[in-house]
């Protein structure tokens, strides 16, 4: 099975080196990391862990559709739910054509650290398992947690196209919520594909630790967790 893991980060993100080193230490050889850089070469700390045989670098600024969306989108404000610009980068990364040549496509937020070896049994436990895709639903909040997404390929190509189309047509800007999570929920419901909810029955907003993802992945979500992990909330 060929696995593509996708992530992106902004210039100055302090967790990049830890993401890369933990990926290389614990993910299997059949997993390739596709790293989308937002206008930044690898900094000195991150470059120390760079392995060109397992990591593919992409220039996110070369995506013309993303550039056109950023040109049209209003500036972000204090309400994260309206911040279409901030959260568009991940969508243009994991829906890119260049990452789809695989059996399993995984989106992983950059503020994630792999803490234990990833094997086939664990991937089966957290993957789509015949349901197209896996995700983290939140019964106590208005939208899905999208720090982890796993898509069976090529079965989910149309779903990826649908998510991306919300941006390229600017329809996202008409929605009540304009984050990548809102886009994912709208597109999957429009496709009539429920997928596999890894956090069914989980309580609260931070559902990740209540799932099997926590066995191998630590998501440093939010300013407090980032500050504790990296010494910076950036």
Secondary structure as GFF3:
##gff-version 3
##sequence-region A 1 234
A	DSSP	beta_strand	3	9	.	.	.	ID=ss1
A	DSSP	alpha_helix	16	26	.	.	.	ID=ss2
A	DSSP	beta_strand	31	37	.	.	.	ID=ss3
A	DSSP	alpha_helix	44	47	.	.	.	ID=ss4
A	DSSP	beta_strand	55	59	.	.	.	ID=ss5
A	DSSP	three_ten_helix	60	62	.	.	.	ID=ss6
A	DSSP	alpha_helix	64	72	.	.	.	ID=ss7
A	DSSP	three_ten_helix	80	82	.	.	.	ID=ss8
A	DSSP	alpha_helix	84	94	.	.	.	ID=ss9
A	DSSP	three_ten_helix	97	99	.	.	.	ID=ss10
A	DSSP	beta_strand	104	108	.	.	.	ID=ss11
A	DSSP	beta_strand	112	114	.	.	.	ID=ss12
A	DSSP	alpha_helix	120	126	.	.	.	ID=ss13
A	DSSP	beta_strand	133	136	.	.	.	ID=ss14
A	DSSP	beta_strand	145	152	.	.	.	ID=ss15
A	DSSP	alpha_helix	157	168	.	.	.	ID=ss16
A	DSSP	three_ten_helix	171	174	.	.	.	ID=ss17
A	DSSP	alpha_helix	180	191	.	.	.	ID=ss18
A	DSSP	beta_strand	196	197	.	.	.	ID=ss19
A	DSSP	three_ten_helix	208	210	.	.	.	ID=ss20
A	DSSP	three_ten_helix	212	215	.	.	.	ID=ss21
A	DSSP	beta_strand	217	219	.	.	.	ID=ss22
A	DSSP	alpha_helix	223	230	.	.	.	ID=ss23
###
